Amino acid sequence: MFEIQNYIRKKSNNKIYLLSDDWINIDLSEPYKGVLYSSLEYSKPEMFFYSIYKLITQKLQKENKLLSTNEIMEYYYATSSQILFEYCKVGIENNSYNFNKNLMHKLDIDFENYIIGLKKSILDYIMAIPRNLLFIGLLPDDIPHFEPQGEQFFQINMTIGFSIATSRIFDEINNTAFFGAEIVDYNQISNIIFYLTPYGIINIDEIKDIWKVKFEKFLIDNNFTIINSTGLTPN
């Protein structure tokens, strides 16, 4: 259906997806990957791309357009690829269909300023620790915002974020549960990330008032222990 380069290694363990150990499938030095894992934990660029899928779904629902999950995926893929191309200078392989530039602009969101802010955040983060600059090929006094190595580091972050979000959608596209989960290793730190599945996004109104009950059931069904649910809110 879609052709995407395999930039990440991912496996499934009883409905929970794992990005473990050295899961970035790009030929980079170990120190470079160390900085990259830390940056990805901090910035989580996949959230930006997954939110695009959510926004597209909600917009189509408001327009009363009944599209298949495959058609929604086409909107998402074309829009995300165009954002990567225009604002990140990253080209994603795609032979399935021609880009429609109007898709991105129909969402009426200032993606350019959002990307500028995300890029600044990523590069500010690595600049705060001088050894990070050395590991990505810069000198301690260099400012990554104005160096090609900094641009490349940002592009890799966004490419991996796109890969994580897109693989998540593919993996969950036929799942009729409202929620999904990933366990992601970032060096010595592991994060458990919960999210609405594509089904959950489309049918969010069904659980608008009972989402907490549904989410707690999902946790129990998947052997998570709930210590304290006070203050639990949807994102």
C-alpha positions in Angstrom: 0.0 0.0 0.0 2.6 2.6 1.1 6.3 2.3 0.8 8.3 3.7 3.8 11.9 3.0 4.5 12.4 1.0 7.7 14.1 3.4 9.9 13.1 1.7 13.1 13.0 -1.9 14.5 9.8 -2.7 16.3 8.3 -5.9 17.7 5.0 -6.9 19.4 4.6 -8.6 22.8 1.0 -9.6 23.5 -0.6 -6.5 22.0 2.0 -4.1 23.4 4.6 -2.8 20.9 8.3 -2.6 21.9 11.0 -0.4 20.6 13.8 -1.9 22.6 17.6 -1.9 22.7 19.2 -0.4 19.5 15.9 0.2 17.7 17.0 3.0 15.4 17.8 1.3 12.1 20.2 3.9 10.7 23.9 3.5 10.3 25.2 6.0 12.9 27.9 5.9 15.5 27.0 4.7 19.0 27.7 8.2 20.6 25.6 9.9 17.9 22.7 7.4 18.6 23.1 8.1 22.3 22.4 11.8 21.7 19.6 10.9 19.3 17.8 8.6 21.8 18.0 11.4 24.5 16.7 14.0 22.1 13.8 11.7 20.9 12.7 11.1 24.5 12.8 14.9 25.1 11.0 16.0 21.9 8.9 13.0 21.0 8.4 14.1 17.3 6.1 11.2 16.7 3.4 13.0 18.7 3.4 15.8 16.1 2.8 13.3 13.2 0.3 11.2 15.1 -1.7 14.4 15.9 -1.8 15.1 12.1 -3.7 11.8 11.6 -6.1 12.8 14.4 -6.7 16.3 13.0 -7.4 14.8 9.5 -9.8 12.3 10.9 -11.7 15.0 12.9 -11.8 17.3 9.9 -13.2 14.7 7.6 -15.8 13.8 10.3 -16.9 17.4 10.5 -17.3 17.5 6.8 -19.4 14.3 7.0 -17.1 12.5 4.7 -17.3 8.7 5.2 -13.8 7.5 4.1 -12.2 4.1 4.6 -9.2 3.8 6.9 -7.0 3.4 3.8 -8.3 6.7 2.4 -7.7 8.5 5.7 -4.2 7.0 5.7 -3.6 8.5 2.2 -4.5 11.9 3.5 -2.2 11.5 6.5 0.7 10.1 4.5 0.5 12.8 1.8 0.2 15.6 4.3 3.0 14.4 6.5 5.3 13.8 3.6 4.6 17.2 2.2 5.3 18.8 5.6 8.6 16.9 5.8 9.5 18.0 2.3 8.6 21.7 2.6 9.6 22.5 6.1 12.3 19.9 7.0 13.9 19.3 3.5 13.3 15.5 3.9 12.1 13.4 1.1 10.1 10.2 1.9 9.9 7.5 -0.7 6.4 7.1 -1.9 5.3 5.6 -5.2 1.6 5.1 -4.4 0.1 8.3 -5.6 1.0 11.9 -6.4 1.2 14.6 -3.7 -1.8 16.9 -3.4 -0.4 20.1 -1.8 -3.9 21.3 -0.9 -4.3 18.5 1.7 -1.9 20.2 4.0 -3.4 23.6 3.7 -7.0 22.4 4.2 -6.2 21.7 7.8 -5.7 25.5 8.3 -2.8 25.0 10.7 0.4 27.0 10.7 2.7 24.0 10.4 5.7 26.1 9.5 5.8 28.0 12.8 5.2 24.7 14.7 8.1 23.1 12.9 10.3 26.1 13.6 9.5 25.8 17.3 10.1 22.1 17.4 13.4 22.5 15.6 14.6 25.2 18.0 13.6 23.0 21.0 15.5 20.0 19.6 18.7 22.0 18.9 18.5 24.0 22.1 18.4 20.6 23.9 21.6 19.3 22.4 23.4 22.6 22.7 22.8 22.6 26.5 25.3 19.7 26.9 28.6 20.4 25.1 29.6 16.8 24.6 26.4 16.3 22.6 27.8 18.7 20.0 31.0 16.7 19.8 29.1 13.5 19.2 27.2 14.9 16.3 30.3 16.4 14.7 30.4 19.9 16.0 32.7 21.8 18.3 31.7 22.9 21.8 31.4 26.5 20.8 29.4 25.8 17.7 25.7 26.8 17.5 23.9 23.8 15.9 21.0 26.1 14.6 23.4 27.5 12.0 25.4 24.4 11.1 24.6 21.6 8.6 25.3 19.0 11.3 22.5 20.5 13.4 20.2 20.6 10.4 20.9 16.9 9.7 20.3 16.0 13.4 16.9 17.7 13.3 16.0 16.0 10.0 16.9 12.5 11.5 14.7 13.3 14.5 11.7 14.2 12.3 12.3 11.2 10.0 12.3 8.8 13.0 9.2 10.6 14.5 7.4 10.1 11.2 8.4 6.4 11.1 7.2 5.8 14.7 3.8 7.5 14.1 3.3 5.8 10.7 4.2 2.3 11.9 1.8 2.9 14.9 -1.1 3.7 12.6 -0.3 0.6 10.4 0.0 -1.7 13.4 -3.3 -0.5 14.9 -5.3 0.2 11.8 -7.5 -2.9 12.2 -7.5 -2.9 16.0 -11.1 -2.3 17.4 -9.8 -1.4 20.9 -9.8 2.3 21.8 -6.3 2.3 23.2 -2.8 1.0 22.4 0.6 1.1 24.0 4.3 1.2 23.2 7.3 0.7 25.5 10.2 2.7 24.1 13.8 2.4 25.3 15.8 5.7 25.3 19.4 4.6 26.3 18.9 3.5 29.9 15.4 5.0 30.2 12.1 3.3 29.2 8.8 5.1 28.6 5.4 3.5 28.4 3.4 5.5 25.9 -0.4 5.1 25.7 -2.4 6.5 22.8 -5.8 6.3 21.0 -5.9 3.8 18.2 -7.2 4.9 14.8 -10.5 3.3 15.8 -10.4 5.2 19.1 -9.8 8.5 17.2 -12.7 7.9 14.8 -15.1 6.8 17.6 -13.9 9.2 20.4 -17.5 10.5 21.0 -18.5 7.0 22.2 -16.2 7.2 25.2 -16.2 11.0 25.7 -17.8 10.6 29.2 -16.5 7.2 30.1 -13.0 7.2 28.7 -11.4 6.8 32.1 -13.4 3.5 32.7 -12.4 2.3 29.3 -8.7 3.2 29.8 -8.5 1.5 33.2 -10.0 -1.6 31.7 -7.4 -1.5 28.9 -4.7 -1.3 31.5 -6.1 -4.2 33.6 -6.6 -6.3 30.4 -3.0 -5.8 29.5 -1.6 -6.6 32.9 -0.7 -3.0 33.9 -1.0 -2.2 37.6 -2.9 1.0 38.5 -1.4 2.5 41.6 -3.3 5.8 41.6 -5.5 7.2 38.9 -6.2 10.5 40.5 -5.6 13.3 38.1 -5.6 11.0 35.1 -6.6 13.1 32.1 -6.7 12.4 28.3 -4.2 14.1 26.0 
